[in-house]
């Protein structure tokens, strides 16, 4: 080998490594932005006072953006300058992130609902009388004249969430080229035995993005949304309150900047590279039959590669789709992915809210724990899966065996989580457990009782206070509190008649905020998190093997199209609907809805914890069970296909190769067998 050829090959290898590092950083950046979006779902829901079903539509707009162009990007983009298209996509993602943050700068200050006035000066000695002050507040919203109410609603509840919807959709459009074009480019120019390791590295670096995304979400959720513009001493709620809104907008500026930086290297990478490990002279030789052709080389003759004609590509699009979906293995992989992604998207979207409502943890703590515990376990799982493939040189059967084992293990742990539960929060008139107080009876529709009937309380607002008897009341007025001391978060209410009549505490006082859960709930929460972390690790162990099953089941010239169609179908039917129908079903478990500033139903403040748990985990478990059923049939089909391949090769190859195939360790692409019937012909 000449010195010049050696230097050329080393330069090409360095460019491949640069592409690998750049793609890993993009995976980190897009996962960072996506995870932050998931961690901010609760904050956005509260800021715009919208139900979970609508927040599900906003969350699904990312997949809608993917849906618009994924098929065309995957097919036509693979024949063009793939690195440059990825860079352009990153720019679009950055613009989308900035657009999501835009409503904050056009909206007024956040006004959380409250039943009493907290507008007195911080150093004021004025005493608030919750019970008496509500005589004129019973239905204050109804006293507004039509014109004033219309102006109020226009200012308070303008559809600013549409900017979030459109920005998230732009993020989805920009993310489209990354996976199909990036993975196919890497697989085209790297050694086949190195691809699983490279994929594991990319996914491992990528999983750091959600870790930082959830941690950033946890940090910013503790910072008040209008910090710097309001006197924080006058704010009577804390980050543990269901009305609290953190500085959600700031995170989208940070993530948009990171995505913008990740686009830069791709504008300096070449359109194609020599195959890793081959001599430069071999690549330039005419013996292309013995060399692995890249996707671009197989699509059109060499003389037309520099000037790709759109009409020629479009003419072959439909026939390529038919060839692709005649592969039964590929179709089953799509179906299994579709079902399991439905469950996963529903799980990750509403997991912070689930932890908050069922185990009484704050949204801040929930997002932090997901980022610091679950996501490192997922990263370790991806590494383990890639290591198993490389260490034991597993072929398609071995990879499928690892994938289905991981899927079954995570399903079992998920099913156990259903039985780890805490009791409903004890709220006067809302929780059934509250009926254990015989001295006090509540009307569940109005939350009124003889102990607070003389106060003429507004029943629309949610301004919870915790009594020293360990029970929560929807507002100081509904607790029958007569006087108060202190200001801001330190306000204490005294002489609360409902607490006195309950006879459960010598001190008839209450403080702002909901009461904490019982001590045993913390133990159950730790058990739940342990099961969740172990399940995340086991599930991730099957990620890389499952991806290898997909890559080894399709013909090389259809690789980008296959990955793109998988992304299109899975994100269309697995990414868009779950947040919507999960959110709609979760809304049905709401016990207390919030009230918007000018009237009307806002976001839910309190859920029935048991109904929430059964709805949320029950649906996820059912979807995972169905996915495992499909995986079982898929594994059976792969084994059956491999046996056919073994029988065919026995008449053509030596016995040693035949034995390697039957052991499930042969590196044979299913797509290479073109005479095993119409199912196998792609």
VMD Tcl script that draws the C-alpha trace (Angstrom):
set ca {
  {0.00 0.00 0.00}
  {1.42 3.42 -0.96}
  {1.86 6.17 1.60}
  {-0.58 8.38 -0.33}
  {-3.30 5.70 -0.31}
  {-2.79 5.11 3.38}
  {-3.17 8.83 4.12}
  {-6.30 8.98 1.95}
  {-7.88 6.06 3.78}
  {-7.02 7.57 7.16}
  {-8.60 10.87 6.08}
  {-11.77 9.05 5.02}
  {-11.88 7.16 8.31}
  {-11.48 10.42 10.22}
  {-14.40 11.88 8.28}
  {-16.51 8.87 9.17}
  {-15.57 9.34 12.81}
  {-16.42 13.03 12.52}
  {-19.81 12.08 11.10}
  {-20.29 9.56 13.92}
  {-19.48 12.20 16.56}
  {-21.67 14.80 14.84}
  {-24.60 12.38 14.55}
  {-24.23 11.41 18.21}
  {-24.30 15.10 19.18}
  {-27.43 15.66 17.07}
  {-29.07 12.67 18.76}
  {-28.15 14.26 22.08}
  {-29.47 17.68 21.04}
  {-32.80 16.46 19.64}
  {-33.33 14.17 22.62}
  {-32.41 17.04 24.95}
  {-35.06 19.25 23.34}
  {-37.64 16.45 23.16}
  {-37.19 15.44 26.79}
  {-37.43 19.03 27.93}
  {-40.73 19.29 26.03}
  {-42.01 16.20 27.85}
  {-40.86 17.57 31.21}
  {-42.64 20.88 30.53}
  {-45.99 19.35 29.60}
  {-47.44 19.95 33.07}
  {-46.13 23.54 33.17}
  {-47.58 24.34 29.73}
  {-50.91 22.76 30.70}
  {-51.13 25.01 33.77}
  {-49.88 28.15 32.04}
  {-52.48 28.00 29.27}
  {-55.18 26.43 31.49}
  {-55.94 23.59 29.10}
  {-57.03 19.97 29.73}
  {-54.79 16.93 29.31}
  {-56.51 15.96 26.04}
  {-55.50 19.29 24.43}
  {-51.98 19.09 25.81}
  {-51.88 15.68 24.14}
  {-52.67 17.32 20.79}
  {-49.86 19.84 21.35}
  {-47.45 17.05 22.25}
  {-48.51 15.08 19.17}
  {-47.79 18.03 16.85}
  {-44.15 16.92 16.78}
  {-45.16 13.69 15.11}
  {-47.51 15.59 12.79}
  {-44.51 17.56 11.55}
  {-42.68 14.30 10.90}
  {-45.69 12.96 9.04}
  {-45.68 15.84 6.56}
  {-42.31 15.09 4.94}
  {-40.82 11.85 6.33}
  {-41.57 9.68 3.29}
  {-40.12 12.17 0.82}
  {-37.08 12.98 2.95}
  {-36.32 9.29 3.49}
  {-36.57 8.39 -0.19}
  {-35.41 11.45 -2.12}
  {-33.07 12.72 0.62}
  {-31.10 9.47 0.51}
  {-30.11 10.24 -3.10}
  {-28.98 13.79 -2.32}
  {-26.44 15.30 0.09}
  {-27.46 13.53 3.29}
  {-25.19 15.36 5.80}
  {-26.28 18.75 4.46}
  {-29.96 17.82 4.73}
  {-29.41 16.80 8.35}
  {-27.81 20.21 9.03}
  {-30.77 22.03 7.49}
  {-33.13 19.94 9.60}
  {-31.28 20.99 12.75}
  {-31.71 24.65 11.81}
  {-35.46 24.12 11.45}
  {-35.57 22.36 14.83}
  {-33.86 25.34 16.45}
  {-36.36 27.77 14.95}
  {-39.20 25.58 16.25}
  {-37.79 25.64 19.79}
  {-37.55 29.42 19.75}
  {-41.13 29.67 18.44}
  {-42.41 27.53 21.35}
  {-40.97 30.06 23.82}
  {-42.48 33.05 21.97}
  {-45.91 33.18 23.74}
  {-44.27 34.03 27.04}
  {-43.16 37.40 25.67}
  {-46.65 38.29 24.42}
  {-48.74 37.11 27.35}
  {-49.34 39.12 30.45}
  {-48.25 38.07 33.93}
  {-49.50 34.70 35.14}
  {-52.52 34.96 37.44}
  {-53.19 31.81 39.43}
  {-56.64 31.17 40.82}
  {-57.26 31.97 44.46}
  {-60.28 32.33 46.71}
  {-59.00 35.22 48.83}
  {-57.04 38.35 48.09}
  {-53.30 38.09 48.61}
  {-52.55 41.54 47.20}
  {-51.81 43.26 50.46}
  {-48.36 44.68 50.92}
  {-45.73 42.34 52.26}
  {-45.16 44.30 55.47}
  {-48.86 45.07 55.98}
  {-50.50 44.16 59.25}
  {-53.89 43.81 57.56}
  {-55.75 40.66 58.61}
  {-57.57 38.68 55.92}
  {-60.94 37.26 56.90}
  {-61.45 34.28 54.55}
  {-64.97 33.45 55.65}
  {-66.36 36.99 55.78}
  {-64.48 38.21 52.69}
  {-66.23 35.64 50.55}
  {-69.73 36.98 51.11}
  {-69.40 38.99 47.92}
  {-67.38 36.40 45.99}
  {-69.86 33.60 45.59}
  {-70.23 33.96 41.88}
  {-68.21 37.01 41.08}
  {-67.59 35.77 37.58}
  {-71.29 35.95 36.77}
  {-71.53 39.63 37.75}
  {-69.24 40.74 34.92}
  {-71.07 42.44 32.09}
  {-70.83 40.81 28.67}
  {-68.38 43.32 27.19}
  {-66.02 43.22 30.17}
  {-66.13 39.44 30.27}
  {-65.38 39.24 26.53}
  {-62.37 41.53 26.88}
  {-61.20 39.58 29.91}
  {-61.43 36.24 28.12}
  {-59.63 37.67 25.10}
  {-56.75 38.84 27.28}
  {-56.58 35.89 29.65}
  {-57.28 32.90 27.47}
  {-56.17 33.87 23.98}
  {-55.04 30.82 22.02}
  {-51.32 31.46 22.51}
  {-50.85 27.72 22.81}
  {-51.09 27.63 19.01}
  {-47.54 29.01 18.90}
  {-46.43 26.07 21.03}
  {-48.29 23.73 18.68}
  {-46.68 25.21 15.56}
  {-43.21 25.40 17.12}
  {-43.38 21.77 18.16}
  {-44.51 20.86 14.66}
  {-41.49 22.67 13.22}
  {-39.30 20.66 15.58}
  {-40.82 17.51 14.14}
  {-40.20 18.65 10.56}
  {-36.58 19.49 11.33}
  {-35.92 16.20 13.11}
  {-37.14 14.17 10.11}
  {-33.82 13.72 8.23}
  {-31.73 12.81 11.26}
  {-32.63 9.17 11.82}
  {-33.22 7.69 8.33}
  {-30.47 9.63 6.54}
  {-27.98 9.54 9.40}
  {-28.26 5.83 10.13}
  {-28.24 4.82 6.45}
  {-25.18 7.03 5.78}
  {-23.34 5.46 8.71}
  {-24.32 1.91 7.73}
  {-23.29 2.49 4.10}
  {-19.72 3.50 4.90}
  {-18.88 1.51 8.04}
  {-17.92 -2.13 8.43}
  {-20.96 -4.35 8.88}
  {-19.63 -5.80 12.14}
  {-19.07 -2.28 13.51}
  {-22.59 -1.02 12.85}
  {-24.16 -2.44 16.06}
  {-21.42 -0.88 18.17}
  {-21.75 2.48 16.42}
  {-25.52 2.41 16.86}
  {-25.09 1.61 20.55}
  {-22.67 4.54 20.91}
  {-25.08 6.93 19.19}
  {-28.05 5.82 21.29}
  {-25.95 5.95 24.46}
  {-24.84 9.52 23.79}
  {-28.38 10.30 22.68}
  {-29.84 9.07 25.94}
  {-27.78 11.66 27.79}
  {-30.01 14.24 26.10}
  {-33.17 13.16 27.95}
  {-31.18 13.06 31.19}
  {-30.15 16.69 30.81}
  {-33.56 17.60 29.41}
  {-35.45 16.29 32.42}
  {-32.91 17.76 34.82}
  {-33.22 21.16 33.14}
  {-36.99 20.83 33.33}
  {-36.76 20.00 37.03}
  {-34.50 22.99 37.70}
  {-36.58 25.52 35.76}
  {-39.86 24.27 37.21}
  {-38.70 25.62 40.59}
  {-38.22 29.11 39.13}
  {-41.45 31.10 38.95}
  {-42.66 31.77 35.40}
  {-42.59 35.56 35.79}
  {-39.47 35.77 37.92}
  {-37.87 39.17 37.56}
  {-41.20 40.82 36.78}
  {-43.09 40.23 40.03}
  {-42.35 40.52 43.73}
  {-41.88 36.88 44.69}
  {-42.74 37.69 48.32}
  {-46.33 38.28 47.27}
  {-46.62 34.82 45.66}
  {-48.57 32.55 48.01}
  {-47.92 29.25 46.22}
  {-44.81 27.08 46.04}
  {-43.47 24.78 43.34}
  {-45.27 21.90 45.07}
  {-48.66 23.50 44.39}
  {-50.75 22.27 41.44}
  {-51.21 25.91 40.33}
  {-47.48 26.70 40.19}
  {-45.97 27.41 36.76}
  {-42.20 27.36 36.36}
  {-39.99 29.21 33.85}
  {-40.90 26.75 31.08}
  {-40.07 29.21 28.28}
  {-36.42 29.60 29.27}
  {-35.66 25.94 28.60}
  {-36.78 26.16 24.97}
  {-34.30 29.00 24.38}
  {-31.53 26.83 25.84}
  {-32.46 23.69 23.86}
  {-32.90 25.68 20.65}
  {-29.38 27.06 21.02}
  {-27.90 23.58 21.54}
  {-29.71 22.21 18.46}
  {-28.47 25.20 16.45}
  {-24.86 24.44 17.39}
  {-25.27 20.75 16.47}
  {-26.07 21.66 12.84}
  {-22.68 23.23 12.09}
  {-20.47 20.14 11.38}
  {-22.85 18.66 8.79}
  {-22.29 21.51 6.35}
  {-18.60 20.49 6.12}
  {-19.04 16.74 5.53}
  {-18.90 15.11 2.06}
  {-21.83 13.57 0.20}
  {-20.25 10.09 0.31}
  {-17.26 8.24 1.79}
  {-15.26 5.10 0.90}
  {-16.41 1.93 2.63}
  {-14.63 1.57 5.97}
  {-11.75 -0.93 5.80}
  {-11.45 -1.02 2.00}
  {-8.46 0.23 0.03}
  {-8.95 3.42 -1.94}
  {-7.93 1.58 -5.10}
  {-10.64 -1.02 -4.56}
  {-13.28 1.65 -4.29}
  {-12.21 3.23 -7.57}
  {-12.02 -0.11 -9.40}
  {-14.71 -1.33 -11.73}
  {-15.25 -4.61 -9.87}
  {-18.27 -3.27 -8.07}
  {-19.90 -6.69 -8.01}
  {-17.50 -7.79 -5.30}
  {-17.76 -4.57 -3.33}
  {-20.65 -3.42 -1.22}
  {-22.58 -0.72 -3.04}
  {-23.93 2.22 -1.17}
  {-27.53 3.23 -1.41}
  {-26.78 6.14 -3.74}
  {-24.68 3.97 -6.07}
  {-27.44 1.38 -6.41}
  {-30.17 3.83 -7.21}
  {-28.97 5.40 -10.49}
  {-26.10 4.83 -12.95}
  {-22.84 6.59 -12.11}
  {-23.17 9.13 -14.91}
  {-26.43 10.45 -13.45}
  {-25.45 10.57 -9.79}
  {-24.22 14.15 -9.93}
  {-27.40 15.38 -11.62}
  {-30.21 13.41 -10.04}
  {-33.46 13.73 -11.94}
  {-36.51 14.11 -9.76}
  {-38.83 12.42 -12.27}
  {-36.71 9.27 -12.40}
  {-36.72 9.00 -8.60}
  {-40.46 9.63 -8.37}
  {-41.17 6.97 -10.99}
  {-39.49 4.29 -8.86}
  {-41.07 5.37 -5.56}
  {-44.30 3.29 -5.67}
  {-42.58 0.10 -6.92}
  {-40.02 0.46 -4.11}
  {-42.83 0.70 -1.56}
  {-44.40 -2.48 -2.93}
  {-41.08 -4.31 -2.76}
  {-40.59 -3.15 0.80}
  {-43.95 -4.18 2.26}
  {-43.90 -7.61 0.65}
  {-41.37 -8.52 3.31}
  {-43.42 -10.08 6.12}
  {-40.60 -9.70 8.64}
  {-40.47 -5.97 8.02}
  {-44.26 -5.64 8.30}
  {-44.29 -7.49 11.63}
  {-41.49 -5.28 12.97}
  {-43.56 -2.23 12.03}
  {-46.60 -3.64 13.83}
  {-44.65 -4.53 16.98}
  {-42.98 -1.11 17.02}
  {-46.32 0.60 16.52}
  {-47.96 -1.08 19.51}
  {-45.03 -0.68 21.89}
  {-44.50 2.98 20.94}
  {-48.17 3.67 21.75}
  {-47.54 2.39 25.25}
  {-44.17 4.11 25.63}
  {-45.39 7.54 24.48}
  {-48.35 7.38 26.83}
  {-46.05 6.29 29.66}
  {-43.38 8.98 29.25}
  {-45.83 11.82 28.49}
  {-47.87 11.48 31.67}
  {-45.35 9.83 34.00}
  {-44.47 13.07 35.85}
  {-48.17 13.75 36.40}
  {-48.69 10.13 37.51}
  {-45.92 10.41 40.12}
  {-47.32 13.75 41.27}
  {-50.93 12.62 41.64}
  {-50.56 9.00 42.80}
  {-47.54 9.32 45.11}
  {-47.91 12.96 46.17}
  {-44.53 14.08 44.82}
  {-43.96 17.50 43.25}
  {-43.71 17.82 39.47}
  {-40.16 19.11 39.99}
  {-39.08 16.02 41.90}
  {-40.82 13.71 39.44}
  {-38.98 15.11 36.40}
  {-35.68 15.15 38.29}
  {-35.95 11.49 39.30}
  {-36.86 10.42 35.78}
  {-33.77 12.21 34.48}
  {-31.37 11.01 37.16}
  {-32.58 7.40 37.57}
  {-34.61 6.07 34.64}
  {-32.62 7.55 31.78}
  {-29.14 6.38 32.94}
  {-30.66 2.92 33.24}
  {-31.85 3.19 29.63}
  {-28.36 4.28 28.51}
  {-26.80 1.32 30.29}
  {-29.37 -0.95 28.66}
  {-28.45 0.26 25.16}
  {-24.77 -0.37 25.91}
  {-25.56 -3.86 27.21}
  {-27.62 -4.72 24.13}
  {-24.89 -3.57 21.75}
  {-22.23 -5.42 23.78}
  {-24.19 -8.68 23.65}
  {-24.48 -8.47 19.87}
  {-20.79 -7.73 19.36}
  {-19.48 -10.10 22.03}
  {-21.43 -13.16 20.87}
  {-21.57 -12.13 17.17}
  {-25.32 -12.65 17.12}
  {-27.13 -12.76 13.82}
  {-30.76 -11.93 13.19}
  {-32.13 -14.87 15.21}
  {-29.88 -14.16 18.17}
  {-30.76 -10.45 18.06}
  {-34.48 -11.26 17.94}
  {-34.06 -13.61 20.91}
  {-32.46 -10.83 22.99}
  {-35.13 -8.32 21.95}
  {-38.11 -10.50 22.85}
  {-36.53 -11.55 26.17}
  {-36.05 -7.89 27.12}
  {-39.61 -7.08 26.10}
  {-41.05 -9.88 28.24}
  {-38.94 -8.90 31.25}
  {-40.00 -5.24 31.13}
  {-43.65 -6.26 30.71}
  {-43.56 -8.38 33.88}
  {-42.09 -5.54 35.93}
  {-44.63 -3.12 34.51}
  {-47.49 -5.40 35.52}
  {-46.19 -5.52 39.11}
  {-46.26 -1.71 39.33}
  {-50.07 -1.72 39.14}
  {-50.20 -3.14 42.67}
  {-47.89 -0.50 44.18}
  {-50.37 2.17 45.22}
  {-50.99 4.97 47.70}
  {-54.34 6.06 49.05}
  {-56.17 9.02 47.57}
  {-55.28 12.44 48.94}
  {-57.70 13.32 51.73}
  {-59.62 16.39 50.60}
  {-62.80 17.51 52.30}
  {-65.83 16.63 50.20}
  {-63.80 15.15 47.33}
  {-62.09 12.08 48.75}
  {-64.31 9.19 49.84}
  {-61.94 8.49 52.70}
  {-63.01 11.81 54.11}
  {-66.44 10.43 54.92}
  {-64.80 8.69 57.86}
  {-65.54 11.91 59.81}
  {-69.10 11.36 61.07}
  {-69.45 14.85 62.54}
  {-69.11 16.53 59.13}
  {-71.02 15.70 55.97}
  {-70.29 17.35 52.63}
  {-72.20 17.84 49.45}
  {-69.75 16.40 46.88}
  {-71.11 18.71 44.17}
  {-70.63 21.96 46.07}
  {-68.16 20.98 48.86}
  {-70.46 22.81 51.27}
  {-71.39 21.66 54.75}
  {-73.05 23.03 57.84}
  {-69.62 24.07 59.12}
  {-69.00 26.49 56.23}
  {-72.52 27.27 55.06}
  {-72.54 30.63 56.82}
  {-69.49 31.77 54.82}
  {-71.17 31.76 51.39}
  {-67.94 30.45 49.85}
  {-67.11 30.39 46.18}
  {-66.93 26.74 45.19}
  {-65.19 27.36 41.86}
  {-61.70 28.12 43.06}
  {-58.90 25.83 44.18}
  {-56.79 27.40 46.92}
  {-56.00 24.40 49.16}
  {-55.02 24.64 52.80}
  {-53.70 21.91 55.06}
  {-55.25 21.58 58.50}
  {-53.35 20.32 61.51}
  {-55.63 17.29 61.51}
  {-53.85 16.14 58.34}
  {-56.72 16.88 55.95}
  {-56.83 19.21 52.97}
  {-59.60 21.72 52.33}
  {-60.28 23.19 48.88}
  {-59.96 26.75 50.23}
  {-59.64 28.61 53.57}
  {-63.27 29.65 53.26}
  {-64.48 26.08 52.77}
  {-62.51 25.17 55.88}
  {-64.56 27.82 57.69}
  {-61.48 29.82 58.72}
  {-62.34 33.13 60.42}
  {-59.00 34.96 60.66}
  {-55.45 34.82 59.36}
  {-51.95 35.95 60.24}
  {-48.83 36.42 58.19}
  {-48.48 37.15 54.50}
  {-47.44 35.37 51.32}
  {-46.39 31.75 51.68}
  {-46.26 32.10 55.48}
  {-49.96 32.88 55.85}
  {-51.74 30.86 58.59}
  {-55.52 30.63 59.00}
  {-57.16 30.32 62.43}
  {-60.50 29.45 64.06}
  {-61.54 27.14 61.22}
  {-65.01 25.85 62.09}
  {-64.86 22.71 59.93}
  {-61.67 21.60 61.68}
  {-63.28 22.30 65.05}
  {-66.39 20.30 64.21}
  {-64.33 17.36 62.96}
  {-62.88 17.16 66.45}
  {-59.67 15.60 65.21}
  {-57.24 18.32 66.25}
  {-56.89 20.63 69.21}
  {-55.45 23.28 66.90}
  {-58.13 24.51 64.48}
  {-55.60 26.18 62.19}
  {-54.51 25.60 58.60}
  {-51.59 26.56 56.38}
  {-51.42 27.12 52.63}
  {-50.94 24.08 50.39}
  {-52.04 20.46 50.28}
  {-51.21 18.10 53.12}
  {-48.41 15.58 52.47}
  {-49.27 11.90 52.00}
  {-48.92 9.31 54.73}
  {-45.46 8.00 55.62}
  {-46.00 4.59 54.03}
  {-46.61 6.31 50.69}
  {-42.93 7.32 50.52}
  {-41.91 3.69 50.94}
  {-44.28 2.60 48.17}
  {-42.95 5.36 45.94}
  {-39.40 4.06 46.40}
  {-40.56 0.55 45.48}
  {-42.30 1.93 42.39}
  {-39.18 3.82 41.30}
  {-36.98 0.74 41.82}
  {-39.29 -1.37 39.63}
  {-39.44 1.43 37.07}
  {-35.64 1.78 36.85}
  {-35.03 -1.97 36.52}
  {-37.77 -2.21 33.92}
  {-36.25 0.68 31.95}
  {-32.86 -1.07 31.90}
  {-34.27 -4.41 30.76}
  {-36.43 -2.79 28.08}
  {-33.47 -0.80 26.70}
  {-31.38 -3.98 26.42}
  {-33.64 -4.98 23.54}
  {-33.37 -1.62 21.73}
  {-30.20 -2.17 19.70}
  {-30.94 -5.86 18.92}
  {-34.40 -4.88 17.69}
  {-32.86 -2.25 15.44}
  {-30.41 -4.78 14.01}
  {-33.30 -7.14 13.23}
  {-34.83 -4.32 11.21}
  {-31.61 -3.42 9.36}
  {-30.78 -7.05 8.51}
  {-34.30 -7.72 7.19}
  {-34.28 -5.24 4.33}
  {-32.44 -4.91 1.05}
  {-29.56 -2.38 1.08}
  {-30.99 -0.10 -1.62}
  {-34.25 0.21 0.39}
  {-32.56 0.94 3.71}
  {-33.37 4.64 4.00}
  {-36.88 4.14 2.64}
  {-37.52 1.32 5.12}
  {-36.27 3.37 8.06}
  {-38.25 6.36 6.88}
  {-41.47 4.41 6.40}
  {-41.04 2.86 9.84}
  {-40.62 6.34 11.29}
  {-43.63 7.61 9.32}
  {-45.99 4.82 10.35}
  {-44.84 4.51 13.94}
  {-44.89 8.25 14.57}
  {-48.18 8.78 12.77}
  {-50.08 6.02 14.56}
  {-47.81 5.58 17.57}
  {-46.77 9.15 18.31}
  {-49.82 11.32 17.60}
  {-52.82 9.39 19.05}
  {-51.42 8.20 22.46}
  {-51.05 11.62 24.15}
  {-54.55 12.49 22.96}
  {-56.44 9.38 24.05}
  {-54.33 8.91 27.18}
  {-55.02 12.54 28.10}
  {-58.75 12.22 27.40}
  {-59.05 9.10 29.58}
  {-56.95 10.64 32.36}
  {-59.22 13.70 32.32}
  {-62.11 11.41 33.23}
  {-60.43 10.67 36.57}
  {-60.35 14.37 37.58}
  {-62.01 15.23 40.90}
  {-61.52 19.01 40.92}
  {-61.17 21.24 37.87}
  {-59.52 24.64 38.11}
  {-61.26 27.85 37.07}
  {-59.89 30.27 34.51}
  {-59.41 33.91 35.37}
  {-62.60 34.94 33.55}
  {-64.58 31.80 34.26}
  {-64.73 28.49 32.45}
  {-63.00 25.20 33.16}
  {-59.21 25.29 33.40}
  {-56.65 22.57 34.08}
  {-57.35 19.74 36.51}
  {-56.07 20.34 40.05}
  {-56.82 17.00 41.72}
  {-57.28 13.48 40.37}
  {-58.73 10.29 41.79}
  {-55.40 8.55 42.40}
  {-56.75 4.99 42.20}
  {-58.69 5.63 38.99}
  {-55.67 7.41 37.52}
  {-53.40 4.46 38.37}
  {-55.72 1.84 36.90}
  {-56.36 3.88 33.75}
  {-52.74 4.83 33.13}
  {-50.92 1.61 33.97}
  {-53.78 -0.60 32.79}
  {-53.61 0.81 29.26}
  {-49.81 0.65 29.13}
  {-49.75 -2.94 30.37}
  {-52.38 -3.97 27.81}
  {-50.39 -2.43 24.96}
  {-47.15 -4.08 26.10}
  {-48.91 -7.44 26.29}
  {-50.10 -7.04 22.71}
  {-46.60 -6.01 21.61}
  {-45.11 -9.13 23.19}
  {-47.64 -11.27 21.34}
  {-46.56 -9.73 18.03}
  {-42.88 -10.17 18.96}
  {-43.53 -13.86 19.62}
  {-45.00 -14.34 16.15}
  {-42.19 -12.28 14.65}
  {-39.56 -14.48 16.31}
  {-41.35 -17.59 15.04}
  {-41.35 -16.15 11.49}
  {-37.64 -15.30 11.65}
  {-36.69 -18.79 12.86}
  {-38.85 -20.39 10.18}
  {-37.25 -18.22 7.50}
  {-33.75 -19.04 8.71}
  {-34.51 -22.76 8.51}
  {-35.53 -22.32 4.88}
  {-32.32 -20.46 4.21}
  {-30.33 -23.25 5.89}
  {-31.98 -25.92 3.73}
  {-31.25 -23.91 0.60}
  {-27.61 -23.37 1.52}
  {-26.99 -27.04 2.31}
  {-26.96 -27.82 -1.39}
  {-24.62 -24.92 -2.22}
  {-22.28 -24.47 0.71}
  {-20.21 -26.65 2.98}
  {-21.58 -28.17 6.16}
  {-19.69 -25.75 8.42}
  {-21.53 -22.74 7.00}
  {-24.84 -24.59 7.22}
  {-24.30 -25.36 10.92}
  {-23.50 -21.67 11.57}
  {-26.83 -20.70 10.07}
  {-28.85 -23.14 12.18}
  {-27.16 -21.80 15.35}
  {-28.60 -18.36 14.60}
  {-25.22 -16.68 14.28}
  {-24.94 -16.31 10.51}
  {-24.73 -12.83 9.06}
  {-27.26 -13.45 6.28}
  {-29.69 -10.74 5.29}
  {-33.20 -12.03 4.81}
  {-33.57 -9.54 2.00}
  {-30.79 -11.28 0.02}
  {-32.89 -14.38 -0.59}
  {-35.01 -13.59 -3.62}
  {-36.43 -16.93 -4.56}
  {-38.20 -18.09 -1.41}
  {-41.66 -16.97 -2.52}
  {-43.43 -13.66 -2.85}
  {-43.10 -12.80 0.85}
  {-39.34 -12.97 0.61}
  {-39.09 -11.17 -2.70}
  {-38.20 -7.54 -2.04}
}
mol new
graphics top color blue
foreach p $ca { graphics top sphere $p radius 0.5 }
foreach p [lrange $ca 0 end-1] q [lrange $ca 1 end] { graphics top cylinder $p $q radius 0.2 }
display resetview
